[in-house]
Amino acid sequence: WGGAAAWLYVVDGRSFAAIGLTIYCVIVVSVADNLVKPLVLQGKSNLHPLPALLSILGGVSALGPIGVFVGPMVMALFHTLLVMLQKELKTLETS
């Protein structure tokens, strides 16, 4: 958002829009990212942020706006299945 605010101020000359975007992002986006996300997830997600981001982008490109929700769910399901498979293979190796 910093780059977008700088673009609005420097290139477009829209200082009020740049200040408004900066205030909005500092208040809303920072609160959502730093307070709400940890409260909602509470360490329950073992998924690295990069696959989570890629699942969101892939979900949106494949399914449209609903892909924001479906993409991470499919990725979490796939991750869980891989963890289950890994545990089963370990038990087969020890027996």
C-alpha positions in Angstrom: 0.0 0.0 0.0 3.0 2.3 0.5 3.8 2.1 -3.2 0.3 2.8 -4.2 0.1 5.8 -1.9 3.4 7.1 -3.2 2.1 6.7 -6.8 -1.0 8.6 -6.0 1.0 11.4 -4.4 4.0 11.7 -6.8 2.6 10.6 -10.2 -1.1 11.5 -10.1 -0.7 14.4 -7.7 -3.7 13.3 -5.7 -2.5 14.1 -2.2 -5.8 13.7 -0.4 -6.3 10.2 -2.0 -2.7 9.3 -0.9 -3.3 10.5 2.6 -6.6 8.7 2.8 -5.2 5.5 1.5 -2.3 5.7 4.0 -4.6 6.3 6.9 -7.0 3.5 5.9 -4.2 1.0 5.4 -2.5 1.9 8.7 -5.7 1.6 10.7 -7.7 -1.1 8.9 -5.1 -3.3 7.2 -2.6 -3.2 10.0 -5.2 -4.1 12.6 -6.5 -6.9 10.4 -3.1 -8.3 9.7 -1.5 -7.9 13.1 -4.4 -8.4 15.5 -7.4 -10.2 13.9 -5.4 -12.8 11.9 -3.5 -14.2 14.9 -6.7 -14.2 17.0 -8.6 -16.2 14.4 -5.8 -18.6 13.5 -4.3 -18.9 16.9 -1.4 -21.1 15.6 -3.7 -23.7 14.2 -2.6 -23.3 10.6 0.6 -25.2 9.8 0.6 -24.0 6.3 3.4 -21.8 5.2 2.3 -18.3 4.0 3.6 -18.8 0.4 1.4 -21.9 -0.4 -1.5 -20.1 1.3 -1.0 -17.1 -1.0 -0.6 -19.3 -4.0 -3.8 -21.2 -3.1 -5.7 -17.9 -2.9 -4.4 -16.7 -6.2 -5.0 -20.1 -7.9 -8.5 -20.3 -6.4 -9.4 -16.9 -7.6 -8.1 -17.6 -11.1 -9.9 -20.9 -11.3 -13.2 -20.1 -9.6 -13.4 -16.3 -9.4 -14.2 -14.5 -6.1 -15.3 -17.7 -4.3 -11.8 -19.1 -4.9 -10.6 -16.9 -2.1 -12.2 -19.3 0.3 -12.1 -22.6 -1.7 -8.5 -22.4 -2.7 -7.1 -22.4 0.8 -9.5 -25.1 1.9 -8.4 -27.3 -1.0 -4.7 -26.6 -0.1 -5.4 -27.4 3.6 -7.1 -30.7 2.6 -4.2 -31.6 0.3 -1.7 -30.8 3.1 -3.6 -32.9 5.6 -3.7 -35.8 3.2 0.0 -35.6 2.7 0.6 -35.5 6.5 -1.6 -38.6 6.9 0.2 -40.4 4.1 3.6 -39.6 5.7 2.4 -41.0 9.0 1.1 -44.2 7.4 4.3 -44.7 5.5 6.3 -44.3 8.7 4.2 -46.9 10.4 4.7 -49.3 7.5 8.4 -48.8 7.6 8.6 -49.7 11.4 6.5 -52.8 11.2 
